[in-house]
Amino acid sequence: MKIKTSLAAAIISVVAIPAFASFGYPESQAKQLTEGVTPGGILTSGFAHEYVLSLNESSEVEIASDHFPGSSNFTLRMKAKLMDASGSIVSEANSVNGDFKIDERLDEGEYRLIVSGDTGGYGESDTHQYSLHVDIQ
């Protein structure tokens, strides 16, 4: 009995650890933000999504989230934090009706956007899917 339990625990740990590690993006796997639309994926409570934005010159940058049509509502809460290369917070935004918007003048350099939130608890996966719209001028 002990062998079966130990074997089951070992198998579960081998399968579960990579599954949990795939949520969020380690620094080396952060998605690149570019001008236009970037698919954000499915927002899961407790797991942040990370993005990298690289600017070659000082620019006016607008980043806005957008849930799939018909899915935005008051129970979907998102937070966004934009940080510079040193880790200092440049801008923070909370959602309004499920979507957020950041509009900042940024210097040349690399920035990290962290998106997190509360999925609302309804269990419908499409309710939590979002994309990011980036405009750089």
C-alpha positions in Angstrom: 0.0 0.0 0.0 2.8 2.4 0.9 4.5 1.7 -2.5 1.3 2.5 -4.4 0.8 5.7 -2.4 4.4 6.8 -2.9 4.3 6.0 -6.6 1.0 7.9 -7.0 2.5 10.9 -5.2 5.6 10.9 -7.3 3.6 10.7 -10.6 1.3 13.5 -9.5 4.2 15.7 -8.5 6.0 15.1 -11.9 2.8 16.1 -13.8 1.5 18.9 -11.5 4.7 20.9 -11.2 5.1 21.7 -14.9 1.4 22.4 -15.1 1.5 25.0 -12.4 4.8 26.4 -13.7 3.1 27.2 -17.0 0.9 29.9 -15.5 2.3 33.4 -15.8 5.5 34.0 -17.7 9.0 33.7 -16.3 11.2 36.6 -17.4 12.6 34.6 -20.3 9.1 33.7 -21.5 7.3 37.1 -21.2 5.3 37.9 -24.3 6.6 40.8 -26.4 4.2 43.7 -26.8 4.2 45.4 -30.1 2.0 48.0 -31.7 -1.4 46.6 -32.7 -3.2 43.7 -31.0 -1.5 41.2 -28.7 -3.5 38.1 -27.6 -3.5 38.1 -23.8 -4.9 34.6 -23.2 -7.1 33.5 -20.3 -6.9 35.5 -17.1 -6.8 33.2 -14.1 -7.2 34.5 -10.5 -3.8 34.5 -8.7 -1.7 34.1 -11.9 -0.2 37.2 -13.5 0.6 37.6 -17.2 3.8 39.4 -18.1 4.7 41.3 -21.2 7.8 43.2 -22.4 7.7 46.5 -24.3 10.8 47.8 -26.0 11.0 51.3 -27.2 13.8 52.7 -29.5 12.8 56.3 -28.8 10.7 58.4 -26.4 7.0 57.7 -27.3 3.4 58.2 -26.3 2.2 54.7 -25.4 -1.4 53.6 -24.9 -2.1 50.1 -23.7 -5.7 49.0 -23.3 -7.2 45.7 -22.5 -10.3 44.3 -24.3 -12.3 41.3 -23.4 -14.0 39.3 -26.1 -17.4 40.8 -27.2 -20.2 40.3 -24.7 -17.9 39.2 -21.9 -17.0 42.5 -20.2 -18.9 43.1 -17.0 -18.6 44.5 -13.5 -17.5 41.2 -12.0 -14.3 41.0 -14.1 -11.6 43.0 -12.4 -8.1 43.5 -14.0 -5.1 45.3 -12.8 -2.1 46.4 -14.8 1.3 47.6 -13.6 3.8 49.1 -16.0 7.4 49.0 -14.7 10.7 50.4 -16.1 13.9 48.4 -16.4 14.9 49.1 -12.8 11.6 47.8 -11.5 10.1 51.1 -10.6 6.4 51.5 -11.2 5.7 53.9 -14.1 1.9 53.5 -14.2 -0.9 51.4 -12.6 -4.4 50.9 -13.8 -7.5 49.1 -12.5 -10.3 47.9 -14.7 -13.5 49.8 -15.4 -16.2 47.3 -16.5 -13.5 44.6 -16.9 -11.0 46.6 -19.0 -8.1 48.9 -18.2 -6.2 51.6 -20.0 -2.7 53.0 -19.5 -1.6 56.2 -21.4 1.9 57.4 -20.7 4.8 59.3 -22.3 7.7 56.8 -22.0 11.4 57.3 -22.5 13.5 54.9 -24.7 14.1 51.6 -23.0 12.5 48.3 -21.9 9.3 48.1 -19.9 7.5 45.2 -18.2 3.7 45.1 -18.1 2.1 42.8 -15.4 -1.6 42.0 -15.9 -3.5 40.2 -13.1 -7.1 40.1 -11.9 -10.1 38.4 -10.6 -11.9 36.2 -13.1 -15.3 36.9 -11.6 -16.0 33.3 -10.5 -18.6 32.3 -13.2 -16.4 29.5 -14.6 -16.9 30.4 -18.3 -13.5 30.5 -19.9 -14.4 32.9 -22.6 -15.5 35.4 -20.0 -11.8 35.7 -19.0 -10.1 35.9 -22.4 -8.6 39.3 -23.3 -6.3 41.0 -25.7 -4.1 44.0 -25.4 -4.3 46.9 -27.8 -1.0 48.9 -28.1 -0.7 52.3 -29.8 2.8 53.9 -30.0 3.2 57.4 -31.3 
